[in-house]
Amino acid sequence: MINMNITTPFTLQVLPEHLQEDIVNRLEDAAHIARAKCVCKSLRDVADHVRSLRIICKEEYHASVRNEIPTIVIPRVDGKSKASTSKAVIGGTATGRDHQAATAISRATQPHEADHQLILQKLSLRDDDNNSGSFPNSQSSKKHKFEGEFHPVIEEHPPQIAAAAAGGETTAITSAGASSNNNKVEPIFFRHLVPEILRKTKCVVRLWIEIDPKLQSKKVADGERVFTDHWLTDPLKVNKWIPFVQATLQDLCIVDYGQQAISRPSSLLTILSQTCLNLKTLDLRHMFLGTKDCKDMPQLTSLSLHWVKVDPADNVLQEINKRMMNLQTLAMLRVVGVEQGHLTLAKLKILCLGLTNKAKSVRIELPNLVTLQLKMKCPEVLQIQAPALKHIAFNLEILDSSLVGFEKIHDLQDVLYGASNFTTLSKLVRYNRLVTKTFLDIPCMSASEDGERWRVLKQVLLNIPPFETLHSECPNMQVLNVGPGLWHSMETAHYSSLMEVPAWPPNIITRLILHMIPQKLAESVDIVRLFVKGMPKLQVLEVKVQKNSPVDYDTFINAIKSHVTHLNFRPGKWTGSLDFSCFRF
């Protein structure tokens, strides 16, 4: 018989420190690290040396300060507490501010707030490039100072919380200093948690501070813009956590809460340029940035601005050109407020320029630029000089009044072209006979939010490119990718003229990709046959049919099969995204 009273001593094996550090850095999320500290004593000190950290403001945090939920469950994650206490549930009604009262106070203290109403009505805060929203110009932006005037709408009183050194979740504390199930949960002001989380960290290299996508896309009351409690780039708040990471920080991403941030200019760039001297990559989204008094940032090699508003008076392109002289990657997507600029960055290799307002003049002279994406409203003057350019995505409508010029571009390999006017395409390929891959489309199709349904934009002209000229001037082209807008133009407006073409010039195209929303079965089959007949070297045919097309998918594919038996035929469906896998972008 086994004696159950005998206990066998054992020693719990402790992992080597380097493995513990690897575990913490793989967790990355501040809340997950906080939980790990609760259940594993040996991780408590190691977590202070986390190098990669992500701090996320969740939707329930926002709800707790708006009094939108009756109960909020927040685990206590104090690293010194026992594991059992980390799962304590705090019940009760969340306290919040009186929204109507706050709105009334705000309107009395913010004379310029109404100037931003139009922006917030038109702003679609998504990271989906298929969304065609844009920021209108704000005439009031010059009225704001980037220091001192930050709309002191609501005074935030930090809740009495026990914050973990690297955790984003806390438990409410009563006035007596202990948690209680009978007390109301304090509102969670995320901006107060950030410095508490970063206070004990010693070597953070990569840092993300972001609003949860669910909160970012959530429909909110019209009065949301009067609050400042989720304005992450408030300089006063930024200066509270920057000292804890400024010596080691190299990669930073901040996704602000657009509903509050887009109407309040921030001097974040100035603060970073003066404090984070080792910063190499910077990704900023959904905010209003100023560049006044910005210092040189010679270590910065990558800058990304997405859904960002800038003051035209700051001349942001010139500031970037002057202060960030060693940039290799620059992405400005959905940026409003740029009126002019001249980029001459010697080391820049990748440039994505997406301006939502019509600029007066943009000049690009980049000797080492390899990849260029232009997806924006066409400036009045656009001059591009890039002798090393290999890949270009050109997606803008050129107005008759606009002046667009290309200089010293002779080695293009990939061309993605989306415009109703193909004159610029002809200019590009005329001097770039080495082009091997081409995508052609017309921006006449607009998708619904879920990408399921597409409609035709009536104001866009339906043209087709000069295929005969394209084949003769691009003798090395091997891949042709057709977009749904161009397909619609060929099937509806130019079907008869296409059928009259006797023959295309000799070409070596081996792969053809057709994205389409077929409207008529017979016409669609005829166009496919035309392409196949005009490409004697063709080996692979990929037909991508939008799944909600008027023509039945199976009927259409079966009608094609008999004409492409000699090819590697790859039929398929698409919903919201096109296939660009063959390109190097």
C-alpha positions as CSV (number, residue, x, y, z in Angstrom):
1,M,0.0,0.0,0.0
2,I,1.2,3.5,-0.9
3,N,1.7,5.8,2.1
4,M,-0.1,9.0,1.0
5,N,1.3,10.9,3.9
6,I,4.8,10.8,2.4
7,T,5.6,13.9,0.4
8,T,8.3,13.9,-2.2
9,P,10.3,17.2,-2.4
10,F,10.9,18.5,-5.9
11,T,12.4,21.6,-7.4
12,L,10.6,23.5,-10.1
13,Q,13.0,24.0,-13.0
14,V,13.5,27.6,-13.9
15,L,14.1,28.4,-17.6
16,P,17.3,30.2,-18.6
17,E,16.9,33.9,-18.7
18,H,17.4,34.2,-22.4
19,L,14.4,31.8,-23.0
20,Q,12.3,33.8,-20.6
21,E,13.2,37.0,-22.5
22,D,12.2,35.3,-25.7
23,I,8.9,34.3,-24.3
24,V,8.1,37.8,-23.1
25,N,9.1,39.4,-26.5
26,R,7.0,36.9,-28.4
27,L,3.9,37.8,-26.3
28,E,4.4,41.4,-27.3
29,D,0.9,42.5,-26.2
30,A,1.2,44.4,-22.9
31,A,-2.0,42.7,-21.5
32,H,-0.6,39.3,-22.2
33,I,2.7,40.1,-20.6
34,A,0.9,41.4,-17.5
35,R,-1.0,38.1,-17.2
36,A,2.3,36.1,-17.6
37,K,3.8,38.1,-14.7
38,C,0.8,37.1,-12.6
39,V,1.2,33.3,-13.2
40,C,5.0,33.1,-13.4
41,K,7.1,34.7,-10.7
42,S,10.3,34.4,-12.6
43,L,8.9,36.5,-15.5
44,R,8.3,39.6,-13.3
45,D,11.8,41.0,-13.5
46,V,12.4,39.7,-17.1
47,A,9.3,41.5,-18.3
48,D,10.9,44.8,-17.4
49,H,13.4,44.1,-20.1
50,V,10.9,43.6,-22.8
51,R,12.1,44.9,-26.2
52,S,8.9,44.7,-28.2
53,L,5.7,46.0,-26.7
54,R,2.2,46.6,-28.0
55,I,-0.3,48.7,-26.0
56,I,-3.9,48.6,-27.3
57,C,-6.8,50.7,-26.2
58,K,-9.8,48.4,-26.3
59,E,-13.3,49.3,-27.0
60,E,-14.5,48.5,-23.5
61,Y,-12.0,51.1,-22.1
62,H,-13.8,53.7,-24.2
63,A,-17.2,52.4,-23.1
64,S,-16.2,52.6,-19.4
65,V,-15.7,56.4,-19.6
66,R,-18.9,57.0,-21.7
67,N,-21.0,55.0,-19.2
68,E,-22.2,52.8,-22.1
69,I,-21.9,49.4,-20.3
70,P,-23.6,48.4,-17.0
71,T,-20.8,46.1,-16.0
72,I,-17.1,45.9,-16.8
73,V,-14.9,43.0,-16.0
74,I,-11.2,43.9,-15.5
75,P,-8.7,41.4,-14.1
76,R,-6.2,42.7,-11.6
77,V,-2.7,42.1,-13.0
78,D,-0.4,43.6,-10.4
79,G,2.8,41.6,-10.7
80,K,3.1,41.4,-6.9
81,S,-0.4,39.9,-6.4
82,K,-1.1,36.2,-6.3
83,A,-2.2,34.3,-9.4
84,S,-5.6,33.7,-7.8
85,T,-6.3,37.4,-7.4
86,S,-5.5,38.1,-11.1
87,K,-8.9,36.7,-12.0
88,A,-10.9,38.8,-9.6
89,V,-14.1,40.2,-11.1
90,I,-15.2,43.7,-10.3
91,G,-18.9,44.2,-10.8
92,G,-21.1,47.3,-10.7
93,T,-22.0,50.2,-12.9
94,A,-19.2,52.0,-14.6
95,T,-19.1,55.7,-13.9
96,G,-18.6,58.2,-16.7
97,R,-19.0,61.9,-17.5
98,D,-22.3,63.4,-18.4
99,H,-22.0,63.6,-22.2
100,Q,-24.5,66.4,-22.7
101,A,-22.9,68.5,-20.0
102,A,-19.5,67.9,-21.4
103,T,-20.8,68.9,-24.9
104,A,-22.2,72.1,-23.5
105,I,-19.0,73.0,-21.7
106,S,-16.9,72.2,-24.7
107,R,-18.9,74.4,-27.1
108,A,-18.5,77.2,-24.7
109,T,-14.7,76.8,-24.5
110,Q,-13.9,75.8,-28.1
111,P,-14.8,78.6,-30.6
112,H,-13.1,76.8,-33.5
113,E,-14.6,73.3,-33.0
114,A,-17.4,73.8,-35.5
115,D,-14.7,74.4,-38.2
116,H,-13.8,70.7,-38.0
117,Q,-17.4,69.3,-38.2
118,L,-17.2,68.9,-42.0
119,I,-14.0,66.9,-41.6
120,L,-15.5,64.4,-39.2
121,Q,-18.6,64.0,-41.3
122,K,-16.5,63.0,-44.3
123,L,-13.8,61.1,-42.5
124,S,-13.8,57.4,-42.9
125,L,-11.2,56.1,-40.5
126,R,-10.2,52.8,-42.1
127,D,-7.0,51.3,-43.4
128,D,-8.8,50.1,-46.5
129,D,-7.4,51.7,-49.6
130,N,-10.6,50.8,-51.5
131,N,-12.3,53.5,-49.4
132,S,-12.4,56.7,-51.4
133,G,-13.0,59.1,-48.5
134,S,-10.8,62.2,-48.1
135,F,-10.2,65.1,-45.8
136,P,-11.5,68.5,-46.9
137,N,-9.3,71.5,-46.3
138,S,-9.7,73.1,-43.0
139,Q,-9.5,76.9,-43.0
140,S,-9.2,77.0,-39.2
141,S,-6.0,75.0,-39.0
142,K,-3.9,78.2,-38.9
143,K,-5.8,79.4,-35.9
144,H,-4.4,76.7,-33.7
145,K,-1.0,76.8,-32.0
146,F,1.0,73.6,-31.7
147,E,2.0,74.5,-28.2
148,G,-0.4,75.2,-25.4
149,E,-3.8,75.3,-27.1
150,F,-5.1,71.8,-26.9
151,H,-8.8,72.2,-26.2
152,P,-9.0,71.6,-22.4
153,V,-12.5,70.2,-22.7
154,I,-12.7,67.6,-19.9
155,E,-10.5,67.4,-16.9
156,E,-9.4,63.8,-16.5
157,H,-9.0,62.5,-13.0
158,P,-6.8,59.4,-13.1
159,P,-8.6,56.4,-11.5
160,Q,-6.9,54.9,-8.5
161,I,-5.6,51.8,-10.2
162,A,-2.9,49.2,-9.6
163,A,-1.2,49.1,-13.0
164,A,1.2,46.3,-13.9
165,A,4.6,47.3,-15.1
166,A,3.8,46.0,-18.5
167,G,0.1,45.4,-18.5
168,G,-2.8,47.3,-20.0
169,E,-5.5,45.9,-17.7
170,T,-6.1,47.0,-14.1
171,T,-8.6,46.6,-11.3
172,A,-10.6,49.4,-9.7
173,I,-9.5,50.4,-6.2
174,T,-11.8,51.9,-3.6
175,S,-11.0,54.9,-1.6
176,A,-9.8,52.6,1.2
177,G,-7.3,51.1,-1.2
178,A,-8.8,47.7,-1.7
179,S,-11.0,46.3,-4.5
180,S,-14.6,45.6,-3.8
181,N,-17.4,43.9,-5.7
182,N,-19.8,46.3,-4.3
183,N,-18.1,49.5,-5.6
184,K,-18.5,51.0,-9.0
185,V,-15.7,50.5,-11.4
186,E,-13.6,53.6,-12.1
187,P,-13.5,54.7,-15.8
188,I,-10.3,53.5,-17.5
189,F,-8.5,56.5,-19.0
190,F,-6.1,54.7,-21.4
191,R,-3.8,57.7,-21.7
192,H,-3.0,57.4,-17.9
193,L,-2.2,53.7,-18.3
194,V,0.5,54.2,-21.0
195,P,3.1,55.9,-18.7
196,E,2.3,53.4,-15.9
197,I,3.0,50.5,-18.3
198,L,6.2,52.0,-19.6
199,R,7.5,53.3,-16.3
200,K,9.4,50.1,-15.3
201,T,10.6,49.1,-18.8
202,K,14.3,49.5,-19.4
203,C,15.0,48.7,-23.0
204,V,12.0,49.0,-25.3
205,V,13.1,49.0,-28.9
206,R,9.8,48.5,-30.7
207,L,6.6,50.1,-29.4
208,W,3.0,50.2,-30.7
209,I,0.4,52.4,-29.1
210,E,-2.9,52.1,-30.8
211,I,-6.6,52.3,-30.8
212,D,-8.3,49.0,-31.3
213,P,-9.8,48.7,-34.8
214,K,-13.2,48.0,-33.4
215,L,-13.2,51.3,-31.5
216,Q,-11.7,53.1,-34.5
217,S,-14.5,52.0,-36.8
218,K,-17.3,52.2,-34.2
219,K,-20.1,54.7,-34.9
220,V,-20.1,57.3,-32.1
221,A,-22.3,60.2,-31.1
222,D,-21.7,63.5,-32.7
223,G,-20.4,64.9,-29.5
224,E,-17.5,62.5,-29.4
225,R,-15.2,65.1,-30.9
226,V,-15.5,67.4,-27.9
227,F,-13.6,64.8,-25.7
228,T,-9.9,64.6,-25.4
229,D,-9.6,61.5,-23.2
230,H,-8.5,59.2,-26.1
231,W,-6.3,61.7,-27.9
232,L,-3.1,59.7,-27.7
233,T,-0.8,62.3,-29.3
234,D,-1.7,65.1,-26.9
235,P,1.9,66.5,-26.3
236,L,1.2,66.9,-22.6
237,K,0.5,63.2,-22.3
238,V,3.3,62.1,-24.8
239,N,5.8,63.9,-22.6
240,K,4.8,61.8,-19.7
241,W,5.8,58.4,-21.3
242,I,8.6,59.4,-23.7
243,P,11.3,59.7,-21.0
244,F,10.9,56.0,-20.2
245,V,11.7,54.8,-23.7
246,Q,13.6,57.6,-25.5
247,A,17.1,56.2,-25.0
248,T,16.4,52.8,-26.6
249,L,13.4,53.3,-28.9
250,Q,14.0,52.5,-32.6
251,D,10.6,51.6,-34.0
252,L,7.4,53.5,-33.1
253,C,3.8,53.1,-34.3
254,I,1.0,55.3,-33.0
255,V,-2.6,54.9,-34.2
256,D,-4.5,57.7,-32.7
257,Y,-8.3,58.0,-32.2
258,G,-9.3,59.9,-35.3
259,Q,-12.6,61.2,-33.9
260,Q,-10.7,63.3,-31.4
261,A,-7.2,63.6,-32.8
262,I,-8.0,64.9,-36.3
263,S,-9.2,68.3,-35.1
264,R,-6.4,68.9,-32.6
265,P,-2.8,69.7,-33.9
266,S,0.0,67.8,-32.2
267,S,3.7,68.6,-31.9
268,L,4.5,64.9,-31.7
269,L,7.1,65.0,-34.5
270,T,8.9,67.8,-32.7
271,I,8.9,65.9,-29.5
272,L,10.3,62.8,-31.1
273,S,12.9,64.7,-33.0
274,Q,14.2,66.2,-29.8
275,T,14.1,63.1,-27.6
276,C,14.2,59.8,-29.5
277,L,17.6,60.2,-31.2
278,N,17.8,56.5,-32.2
279,L,14.5,56.3,-33.9
280,K,14.7,54.4,-37.2
281,T,11.1,53.7,-38.3
282,L,8.0,55.8,-37.6
283,D,4.4,54.9,-38.5
284,L,1.8,57.5,-37.6
285,R,-2.0,57.2,-38.3
286,H,-5.2,59.1,-37.8
287,M,-3.9,62.4,-36.4
288,F,-3.2,66.1,-37.1
289,L,0.6,66.7,-37.2
290,G,2.6,69.8,-37.1
291,T,6.3,70.1,-38.0
292,K,7.1,73.4,-36.4
293,D,10.5,73.4,-34.6
294,C,11.2,69.9,-35.7
295,K,14.9,68.9,-35.3
296,D,17.1,66.8,-37.6
297,M,16.3,63.1,-37.5
298,P,19.4,61.5,-39.3
299,Q,18.7,58.0,-37.9
300,L,15.2,57.8,-39.4
301,T,15.1,55.5,-42.4
302,S,11.3,54.8,-42.8
303,L,8.4,57.2,-42.3
304,S,4.7,56.2,-42.9
305,L,1.8,58.7,-42.5
306,H,-1.7,57.3,-43.0
307,W,-4.9,59.3,-42.6
308,V,-2.9,62.3,-41.4
309,K,-3.8,66.0,-41.7
310,V,-1.0,68.6,-41.9
311,D,-1.0,72.4,-41.8
312,P,-0.3,73.7,-45.3
313,A,1.8,76.5,-43.7
314,D,4.3,73.9,-42.4
315,N,5.2,72.7,-45.9
316,V,5.6,69.2,-44.7
317,L,7.4,67.8,-47.8
318,Q,10.1,70.4,-47.4
319,E,10.5,69.6,-43.7
320,I,10.8,65.9,-44.4
321,N,13.3,66.6,-47.1
322,K,15.3,68.8,-44.8
323,R,15.0,67.0,-41.4
324,M,14.9,63.3,-42.5
325,M,17.8,63.3,-44.9
326,N,18.5,59.6,-44.7
327,L,15.0,58.2,-45.4
328,Q,14.9,55.1,-47.6
329,T,11.1,54.6,-47.4
330,L,8.4,57.3,-47.4
331,A,4.7,56.5,-47.4
332,M,2.1,59.3,-47.3
333,L,-1.3,57.7,-47.7
334,R,-4.5,59.7,-47.4
335,V,-2.6,62.8,-46.3
336,V,-4.3,66.2,-46.5
337,G,-2.9,69.6,-46.4
338,V,0.2,69.3,-48.7
339,E,0.1,72.2,-51.2
340,Q,3.6,71.9,-52.7
341,G,7.0,70.3,-52.2
342,H,10.3,69.3,-53.7
343,L,11.7,65.9,-52.7
344,T,15.5,65.4,-53.3
345,L,16.3,62.7,-50.8
346,A,19.4,61.0,-52.0
347,K,18.9,57.6,-50.3
348,L,15.1,57.2,-50.9
349,K,14.3,53.9,-52.6
350,I,10.5,53.6,-52.0
351,L,8.0,56.4,-52.3
352,C,4.2,56.0,-51.9
353,L,2.5,59.4,-52.4
354,G,-1.2,59.6,-51.7
355,L,-2.4,63.2,-51.3
356,T,-6.2,63.7,-50.9
357,N,-6.2,67.4,-51.8
358,K,-5.0,68.9,-55.1
359,A,-1.5,70.3,-54.6
360,K,-0.1,73.2,-56.6
361,S,3.3,71.7,-57.4
362,V,5.1,68.5,-56.5
363,R,8.6,67.9,-57.9
364,I,10.3,64.5,-57.3
365,E,14.1,64.3,-58.0
366,L,15.2,61.1,-56.5
367,P,18.4,59.5,-57.9
368,N,18.1,56.1,-56.2
369,L,14.3,55.7,-56.2
370,V,13.4,52.1,-57.2
371,T,9.6,51.9,-56.5
372,L,7.1,54.7,-56.9
373,Q,3.4,54.6,-56.1
374,L,1.2,57.6,-57.0
375,K,-2.4,57.3,-55.8
376,M,-3.8,60.7,-55.3
377,K,-5.4,63.8,-56.8
378,C,-3.2,65.1,-59.6
379,P,-1.3,68.3,-58.7
380,E,-1.4,71.2,-61.1
381,V,2.3,70.5,-61.8
382,L,3.9,67.0,-61.3
383,Q,7.5,66.5,-62.4
384,I,9.3,63.2,-61.8
385,Q,12.9,62.5,-62.3
386,A,14.1,59.1,-61.2
387,P,16.8,57.4,-63.3
388,A,16.9,54.2,-61.1
389,L,13.1,53.6,-61.1
390,K,12.1,50.0,-61.8
391,H,8.5,49.8,-60.6
392,I,5.7,52.3,-60.9
393,A,2.1,52.3,-59.9
394,F,0.3,55.3,-61.5
395,N,-3.2,55.8,-60.2
396,L,-4.4,59.4,-60.7
397,E,-6.7,61.2,-63.1
398,I,-4.7,63.8,-65.1
399,L,-6.8,66.9,-65.8
400,D,-6.4,68.9,-69.0
401,S,-5.0,71.8,-66.9
402,S,-2.4,69.7,-65.2
403,L,1.2,69.5,-66.3
404,V,2.8,66.0,-65.8
405,G,6.3,65.2,-66.9
406,F,8.7,62.2,-66.6
407,E,12.5,62.7,-67.0
408,K,15.4,60.2,-67.1
409,I,13.1,57.1,-66.6
410,H,14.3,54.4,-69.0
411,D,14.6,51.1,-67.0
412,L,11.0,50.4,-65.9
413,Q,10.1,46.7,-65.5
414,D,6.7,46.8,-63.8
415,V,3.9,49.3,-64.7
416,L,0.6,49.4,-62.9
417,Y,-1.6,52.0,-64.6
418,G,-5.0,53.1,-63.4
419,A,-6.5,56.1,-65.3
420,S,-9.1,56.8,-67.9
421,N,-6.6,58.8,-70.0
422,F,-3.9,56.5,-71.5
423,T,-1.7,59.3,-73.0
424,T,0.6,59.2,-70.0
425,L,0.9,55.4,-70.4
426,S,2.1,55.8,-74.0
427,K,4.7,58.3,-72.8
428,L,6.0,55.9,-70.2
429,V,6.3,52.8,-72.4
430,R,7.7,54.7,-75.3
431,Y,11.0,55.1,-73.5
432,N,10.9,51.9,-71.4
433,R,11.1,49.0,-73.8
434,L,12.3,46.7,-70.9
435,V,8.8,46.6,-69.3
436,T,7.9,42.9,-68.6
437,K,4.8,43.2,-66.5
438,T,1.8,45.6,-66.9
439,F,-1.5,46.1,-65.1
440,L,-4.1,48.3,-66.9
441,D,-7.3,49.5,-65.4
442,I,-9.8,52.4,-65.4
443,P,-11.0,53.8,-62.0
444,C,-14.7,53.6,-63.0
445,M,-15.7,50.9,-60.4
446,S,-16.6,51.6,-56.8
447,A,-17.0,48.9,-54.2
448,S,-19.3,48.7,-51.3
449,E,-17.8,48.6,-47.8
450,D,-17.6,44.8,-47.7
451,G,-16.4,44.5,-51.3
452,E,-19.3,42.3,-52.2
453,R,-21.0,44.8,-54.6
454,W,-19.5,47.0,-57.3
455,R,-21.1,49.9,-59.2
456,V,-20.0,51.9,-62.2
457,L,-19.1,55.6,-61.7
458,K,-20.8,57.5,-64.4
459,Q,-18.5,60.5,-64.3
460,V,-15.4,58.5,-65.4
461,L,-14.7,58.3,-69.1
462,L,-14.6,54.8,-70.6
463,N,-11.5,54.4,-72.8
464,I,-9.2,51.6,-73.8
465,P,-5.5,51.7,-74.2
466,P,-3.9,51.4,-77.7
467,F,-3.2,47.6,-77.5
468,E,-1.4,47.6,-80.9
469,T,1.0,50.3,-79.8
470,L,1.5,48.7,-76.4
471,H,2.6,45.5,-78.0
472,S,5.0,47.1,-80.5
473,E,6.6,49.5,-77.9
474,C,6.9,46.8,-75.2
475,P,8.5,43.9,-77.0
476,N,9.6,42.3,-73.7
477,M,6.2,42.3,-72.0
478,Q,5.5,38.9,-70.7
479,V,2.6,39.5,-68.2
480,L,-0.6,41.5,-68.8
481,N,-3.0,42.0,-66.0
482,V,-6.4,43.6,-66.8
483,G,-8.5,45.3,-64.1
484,P,-12.4,45.2,-63.8
485,G,-12.8,48.9,-64.9
486,L,-11.0,48.3,-68.2
487,W,-12.9,45.1,-68.7
488,H,-16.2,47.0,-68.3
489,S,-15.0,49.6,-70.8
490,M,-14.1,46.9,-73.4
491,E,-17.3,44.9,-72.9
492,T,-19.7,47.9,-73.0
493,A,-18.3,51.0,-74.7
494,H,-15.7,49.5,-77.0
495,Y,-16.8,46.0,-77.9
496,S,-17.5,46.8,-81.5
497,S,-14.2,48.5,-82.2
498,L,-12.3,45.7,-80.5
499,M,-14.0,43.1,-82.8
500,E,-12.9,45.1,-85.9
501,V,-9.1,44.8,-85.1
502,P,-7.7,42.5,-87.7
503,A,-4.7,41.3,-85.7
504,W,-2.3,42.5,-83.0
505,P,1.4,42.9,-83.6
506,P,3.7,40.0,-82.6
507,N,4.2,39.8,-78.8
508,I,5.7,37.4,-76.3
509,I,3.0,37.6,-73.6
510,T,3.0,34.3,-71.8
511,R,0.6,35.1,-68.9
512,L,-2.7,36.9,-69.1
513,I,-4.8,37.8,-66.0
514,L,-8.3,39.1,-66.5
515,H,-10.3,40.6,-63.6
516,M,-13.9,41.2,-64.6
517,I,-17.5,41.7,-63.7
518,P,-19.1,40.3,-66.9
519,Q,-22.4,41.8,-67.9
520,K,-23.2,39.9,-71.0
521,L,-22.1,36.3,-71.7
522,A,-21.6,36.4,-75.5
523,E,-19.6,39.7,-75.4
524,S,-17.4,38.5,-72.5
525,V,-16.6,35.2,-74.3
526,D,-15.7,37.1,-77.5
527,I,-13.3,39.4,-75.7
528,V,-11.5,36.5,-74.0
529,R,-11.2,34.8,-77.4
530,L,-9.8,38.0,-78.9
531,F,-7.0,38.2,-76.3
532,V,-6.1,34.5,-76.6
533,K,-6.0,34.8,-80.4
534,G,-3.8,37.9,-80.3
535,M,-1.2,36.3,-78.0
536,P,0.3,33.3,-79.8
537,K,2.9,32.7,-77.0
538,L,0.3,32.6,-74.3
539,Q,0.8,29.8,-71.8
540,V,-1.3,30.7,-68.7
541,L,-4.7,32.3,-68.7
542,E,-6.2,33.4,-65.3
543,V,-9.8,34.5,-65.4
544,K,-11.0,36.2,-62.2
545,V,-14.7,36.7,-62.0
546,Q,-16.3,38.8,-59.3
547,K,-18.5,36.5,-57.4
548,N,-21.7,38.7,-57.6
549,S,-21.4,39.3,-61.4
550,P,-24.6,39.4,-63.5
551,V,-23.3,36.5,-65.6
552,D,-23.3,33.2,-63.8
553,Y,-19.8,32.0,-63.0
554,D,-20.2,28.4,-64.0
555,T,-22.0,29.3,-67.2
556,F,-19.2,31.7,-68.2
557,I,-16.3,29.4,-67.4
558,N,-17.9,26.5,-69.3
559,A,-18.3,28.7,-72.3
560,I,-14.6,29.6,-72.3
561,K,-13.1,26.1,-71.7
562,S,-13.5,24.9,-75.2
563,H,-11.5,27.8,-76.6
564,V,-8.5,27.5,-74.2
565,T,-7.8,23.8,-74.1
566,H,-4.2,24.4,-75.2
567,L,-3.6,26.7,-72.2
568,N,-3.0,26.4,-68.5
569,F,-6.4,27.7,-67.7
570,R,-6.9,29.0,-64.1
571,P,-10.4,30.2,-63.4
572,G,-11.4,31.7,-60.1
573,K,-13.5,34.3,-58.2
574,W,-12.6,37.5,-56.5
575,T,-14.5,39.8,-54.1
576,G,-12.8,43.0,-53.0
577,S,-9.1,42.6,-53.8
578,L,-7.4,42.1,-57.1
579,D,-4.5,39.7,-57.7
580,F,-1.2,41.6,-57.9
581,S,1.0,38.7,-56.8
582,C,3.0,38.7,-60.0
583,F,4.3,42.2,-59.3
584,R,7.2,43.2,-57.1
585,F,5.2,45.8,-55.1
